[in-house]
Amino acid sequence: MRHMRRGDFAAAWAVSDRLIRERAGAPAEHLPRHQQWVWDGRPLAGKRVLVRCYHGLGDTLQFIRYARPLHTTAAEVVVWAQPALLPLLATVEGIDRLLPLHDGPPDVDHDADVEVMELAHVFRTTVETIPADVPYLHAKPARIERDGRLHVGIVWRAGDWDERRSIPAALLEPLADLPDVRLHVLQRGPALARMPRGVGIESGSDDVMAAAGVMRALDLVVTVDSMPAHLAGALGVPVWTLLHADADWRWMEGRGDSPWYPTMRLFRQPAPGDWPSVIARVRRELRALAAAARNDSGR
């Protein structure tokens, strides 16, 4: 993780190679799926490869980009993924078969296994060689009423496993009074009940394909580090991802951009817990972006 945060992927793969050798033949099925190792280090060329999606929805969306390069060398690429993602993953180039993930064994013949997040290791990815052509997910834009304002989707709460990623809903209120910005609430789940009055209109959906269509129709998505960040980035939608001070390894250190997603900007807490300064910066930049859009439309 330390090497990945620093962008030294080659050093990270050296550690991973050693771990593969040390655990050779050791069972992992007794572990929770997101902790299991799957790939045994052997080449996947010419094999019928089963790609297991054992982590979160956002992890699958981030690393499914490797289906296309995998397809150029494997005999067949079968993706065993979360059922909610299957309609969207059907738009990804390089997947021969899609199967719904379940708790039992996979119902498909295959020669080799790999977890989707292990594919970066398989391909010895570096910061310079990340497959970053977007969009690699595709959805038809939803129909929204255009009124001359900047239409911005917003997500403030991530999953419960790391509360530091989420922003208290009340802190969003400074974003609601920008006259040239129309906020679209993409947040789902119980956090919707704590949405401050007047912050925006509810435009999200529990259907991932429908949510993707809404994002395609927006000018920008502003979100915490959660699945919507990966969805917007993979769709090629402009996205501002708001990060706590000790952000996940995939965002690396000290960067304002992401080599994983060309349309993404990163807004980091300057100190642990300092969301107000992040929101203040987002407000300033939203105002500037809306003013630029207004000027462009007036020419």
BELRA-V181057 format. One record per residue. RES is the residue in one small letter. PHI is phi in whole degrees, -180 to 180 (NA if undefined). Layout:
BEGIN
res = {RES/RES}
phi = {PHI/PHI}
END
This chain:
BEGIN
res = {m/r/h/m/r/r/g/d/f/a/a/a/w/a/v/s/d/r/l/i/r/e/r/a/g/a/p/a/e/h/l/p/r/h/q/q/w/v/w/d/g/r/p/l/a/g/k/r/v/l/v/r/c/y/h/g/l/g/d/t/l/q/f/i/r/y/a/r/p/l/h/t/t/a/a/e/v/v/v/w/a/q/p/a/l/l/p/l/l/a/t/v/e/g/i/d/r/l/l/p/l/h/d/g/p/p/d/v/d/h/d/a/d/v/e/v/m/e/l/a/h/v/f/r/t/t/v/e/t/i/p/a/d/v/p/y/l/h/a/k/p/a/r/i/e/r/d/g/r/l/h/v/g/i/v/w/r/a/g/d/w/d/e/r/r/s/i/p/a/a/l/l/e/p/l/a/d/l/p/d/v/r/l/h/v/l/q/r/g/p/a/l/a/r/m/p/r/g/v/g/i/e/s/g/s/d/d/v/m/a/a/a/g/v/m/r/a/l/d/l/v/v/t/v/d/s/m/p/a/h/l/a/g/a/l/g/v/p/v/w/t/l/l/h/a/d/a/d/w/r/w/m/e/g/r/g/d/s/p/w/y/p/t/m/r/l/f/r/q/p/a/p/g/d/w/p/s/v/i/a/r/v/r/r/e/l/r/a/l/a/a/a/a/r/n/d/s/g/r}
phi = {NA/-62/-65/-65/-60/-84/81/-95/-64/-59/-66/-64/-68/-63/-63/-63/-59/-63/-64/-61/-65/-69/-101/-53/82/-76/-72/-128/-64/-77/-87/-55/-56/-71/-105/-78/-93/-123/-69/-98/93/-80/-59/-102/-60/76/-99/-83/-104/-99/-96/-94/-106/-98/-104/-79/-60/-64/-63/-62/-65/-70/-98/-68/-57/-81/-61/-66/-64/-64/-65/-72/-120/-83/-73/-155/-118/-112/-110/-105/-130/-57/-54/-63/-94/-58/-60/-73/-67/-65/-92/-85/-73/105/-95/-84/-144/-117/-128/-75/-67/-146/-80/-90/-73/-69/-98/-157/-75/-157/-103/-149/-121/-154/-82/-58/-74/-77/-66/-62/-70/-53/-93/50/-62/-117/-56/-77/-110/-57/-70/-114/-74/-123/-80/-114/-110/-136/-152/-75/-60/-71/-94/-127/-77/-89/-132/87/-92/-79/-99/-127/-84/-140/-136/-118/-126/-100/-66/-79/-70/-143/-62/-63/-75/-95/-111/-56/-59/-62/-71/-80/-57/-62/-85/-86/-108/-84/-66/-101/-124/-111/-86/-115/-79/-98/-56/-125/84/-60/-62/-60/-67/-103/-66/-60/-62/83/-69/180/-100/-78/-122/-77/-153/-76/-84/-63/-65/-65/-62/-62/-63/-65/-58/-62/-89/-89/-85/-164/-120/-115/-149/-74/-73/-156/-52/-58/-62/-70/-63/-62/-62/-70/-82/77/-87/-56/-144/-108/-104/-98/-118/-74/-62/-108/-70/-57/-55/-67/-92/59/-117/71/-98/-103/-129/-132/-67/-76/-137/-62/-94/-104/-117/-111/-116/-103/-61/-74/-151/-53/84/-87/-76/-56/-71/-65/-64/-62/-67/-59/-61/-61/-76/-65/-61/-66/-66/-65/-65/-65/-64/-65/-65/-63/-70/-85/-78}
END
